[in-house]
């Protein structure tokens, strides 16, 4: 990967937990944008194939971290699945995102391009979340506590975001209700929730890789499950809405044959978010793309290069143009 520079490291959040980090950086040519990536349930940053290198080769630096409880951020067996409640999850993402933004001057203006520090050059910053991570970054973009941070993000990308289960995967209301009650008593009680690899991707090689990956422990906690479902309900129920005008652009990508995260709920949410009758709260630059027949992991599906190109094009169109691409129309379909 001579055309891409890969850097591994760690990032310490406010409560002292150390998270594994990995970056894919352009080895040659100008830096044109940055993308912060947030993975999903039972996942880690090394499972995204050529997605991140493909973006880096186009001048888009990718910075990712294994969330607490997942991947190489797990230090002991007791850490598995302990992602925390929503405030802790959002605080982790916000802290990591802030570390990759250019430093601000005392008057609130951004530092000049090329400024030092973890933020690096002053280029547009984008945030992508997949699955559970998609619901998390959308919740972050809808939380007034982070309004100043949200305003500094040029665009948000949701890959198969979890806004609710498909009918086949939906737990019963009794299971959800009892789990929420138990989460208040024993929040760190762990549950193993296997997801068949064949439900995640159509590629047999990817399915075999998922089954063999020892970092995929399939373990969550009552607290974590309750938080994930609660965020989805708050987003689809309108209790959490993307902050306007801070949230400027949104790309939503979802496979129509997703067996885990409901395609219909995400499409309905997107239609509502850009409905003109919402007035100034309507997201005019919201692009929704349905990948016909694709499963949950768009980044690993057969033909995944199409998804890689779509994301790269969308980012560069909103980064001052790029590679001869015209600016995207507000209601453009990829």
N, C-alpha and C positions, 0 to 999 in steps of 0.2 A: 504494500500500500504506500509506495513511494510518493504518490501525489497527495497523500493525506497524512497529517501528523496526528498521532493518537497519544493522549496524555491521561494517565490514571492518577488518582489522588484521593483525598478525603476532605470532608467539610464538616465542621463541628457546629451543631445547632445550639440554641440558647441553653438547653438543659444539659449540655455536655455530651450528648450522643454524637458519635462520629459516623458519618455516612460515606459510603464508597461513591466516588465520582469518576466520570470518564468523559473526555472531550475528543471530538473529531474536528480538526482544524485544517483549513486550506494550507497546503505546503507551499504553493506558489500562487501568485496573483493576489489581487486586492481582496480584503475582507469586505463583504457587501451586506451581510446581515448576521444575526445570531438567532439561534433557536434553543430555547430551554425545553427539555423533554421530561415528562412525568409518566412513568409506566403504570401498569395496572395491577390487579390482583394476581398473585402467584406468577410474578414476572420479574425480570431484571434487565438492565440496560444492554446486556450482551446478546439479546435475543432478537435483534432488529435487522439482521442480515446486512445488506448493502445500503439500507436506507440512509443512515447517517453519513457514511463515506460518500454516497452519491450527492448529498447536499453539500458536503465540504468541498467536493470537486467543483462545485458551481459557486464557491465563494461564501457559503453559508456555514458558519461555525456552529456545531451542535454541542451543547453542554447538558449532561444527564447525571442523575444520581439514583442509586438504589434506595428506595424509600425504607424507612425504619421498619424492621420486621421482614425484609425481603432481600434476596440476592446476597451480595457480599457485605451488606450492612449488618447482617446477622453475625454476631460474634459468639453466641452460645445458643444451645438448643432452646433455651427459655425465651430467646428473642424472637423466635419464629412467629410471624403473623402479628406481632404486637405493634401495629401501626398507630394506635392511639385514637382518641376521639377527634372529631372534625376540627376543633380549634388547634390542636397540636399538629394535625396533618397540614392545615393551611399555613400555620406558622413555619413549618419546615420548608414548604414550597416557596413561601414569600422570602424567607431568609436566603435560600439558594438563588432565587431570581434576583434579589437585590444585589447579591455579590457579583453578578455579571452585568450590572448596569453601570454606565459611566458615573463617576462621583459627581455630586451636585455641589455647586458653589453655595455660599451662605445665603445668597439672595434667591436660591431655588433654581437658578439656571443650570443647565447641564454644562459639564466641563467640555473643553474643546476636544475635537477629534484627536485620537492618539493619546489621550490622557492616561496616566499610569493607573496602577491599582488593578484589582480583580476584574473591574468592569471592562477595561481595555478600550479599544477604539469606540467612538461615538457613532455606531451604526444602528439601524432599526433592530429592535428586539422582538421576537415572536415566542409564543409559548404553545407547545403541543402536549396534549394529554391523551393517552390511549385507555379505553375501557374505564375501569375505576378511576384512573388518572384523568380521563376526560371529564368525569363528573366533578373531580376535585378542582381542576383548573377553572371549570365553569363556575363552581361555587366561590372560588377565590375572586374571579372577575365580577361576582355579584355581591361582594361583602364590603360595605361602606368603610370598615376599619382600614381597608387597604386601598382606598380611593387614590391616594397619591402614587402608589406603586402601579396600579392598574393604568393610570393615565400615561405612564412611561412605556407601556407595551404597545407596539404598533399593531399587532394582530394575534388572534387566538385560533388554534387549530384543534379540532376535536376528531380523533380517529375512533370510530365505533364507541362513542361515549356511553357510559352506563347511566341511563336515566330510567331504568326499570328492566325487569326480566322479560324474556319472551314468555308466552303462555306455557310452553313446555317446561321451562326452567323455573317458573314462578313458585316459590314456596307458598304453603297455605297461610291464610291470615292468622290462624292459630299459632303456627310455627313462628311467624314474625312477631306477633304480640307477646308470646311467651319468651322469645329470645330477648326482646326489649326489656321486659321485666327482669329477667335473669341478668342482663348486662349491668343493671344498677347494683346488683348484689355481688356478682363475680365477674367483673368486666374483663378480666384477663383469662377467663376460662377459654380453652382452645378447642376449636372444632376443625376437623379435617374435611374439606369439601372438594373431593376430586372432580375435575372437569375433564371428560374424555378428550384426548388430543384430536380425535376425529371431529369434534364439535367446534374446534378452534380454527382449523385450516384444512384445505382440501389436498394439500401437497403431502404425499406419503412420507417423503424424506423429512419434512418438518414435523409430522406427527411422531415419527421415530425419535427425532431429536428431543421433542418435548417429553416423551416418555423416559428418555435416558438422562435428562438434565437433573443432576443431584441438587441444584439450587432451587428447584421448584418443589417446595415442601407441601403445597396445597393446604396450608394451615392458616386459619384466621382466628380471631377472638370474637367473643360475643360483642364486645365494645366496637370492634372494627366493622363487623357485619351490620350492626345497628346503625353506625355512622354512615356507611355506604348507602344503605337503603334510605335513611333519613335525608341525606343530601339529594338523592334522586327524587324523593317525594316533594321536597321543598322547591326544587327546580321546576318540576312538571306542574306543581300546584300553584306556581306563581309567587310563593313566599320569598324566593330568591330570584332576582332578575338581573341580567347584566347591567352594570352601572353605565348610564349615559350622561354626558357624552364621552366619558373616559374610555369605554369600550368602542373602538372604531370599526374594526373589521373582524369577521369570523368566518372560518372555513369549517364545514361539517362534512365528514366523509364516512359513509356507512355502507356495509354490504347488505343487500336485500335478503340474503339467506343466513344472516347471523343467527346462530342458535342460542346465544347467551344474552346479549344486550338487545333490547327490543328496537328494531328498525322503525316500527310504526310510531312508537313514542317519541323517538328522536326527530322523525320527520314532522310530527305534529308540533313538537316544541319549536322547531325551526320556522315553520309556517306562522306560528303565533308571534315569534320574536321579531319577524320582519313585517308583520301586518301593518299597513299604512295607518289604520285607524288608531294605532297606539301613539300617534303623533311623534313628539320628540324622543320618546322611548323606543321607537321602532329602529331596528338595526338595518339600515339601508344597505350596507355592504356586508351582507350575509350570503355566502355561497354554499349551497347544499348539493353534494354529489352522491348519487346512489350508484354503487358498483353492483351491477346485476349479477346475481348468483354467487357473489363472494361471501365468505364466512367472516369470522370475528377479527382475525389478525390480518388486516389489509396489507401490512408490511411484509407478510410472509406468504401471501397467497400466490398461486400461479398467475403470472402476468403482473407481479407486484411492481415492476418498473413503471407501469402506468401511474400507480399511486405516487411513487417517488417523484416522477416528473410533475404531476399535478401540484404536489406540495411545494416543490421548488419553484415552479412557475408562479404560483400564487404569492409566495414570499417575495420573489424578485419584482413582481409587478407592483408591490407595495413598498419597495425599497428604492424608489427613484428610477424604476425601469430596469431592465436587464436583458441582455442577450437578444436585443431587438424586439422584446415583447411589448405590445401596446398596453396602456393602462386598462385594468379590468373595469367593465361596466358594473354599476352597483348591484344589479340583479343577474350578473353573468352566471352561466352554467359552464362548469369546466368540461 
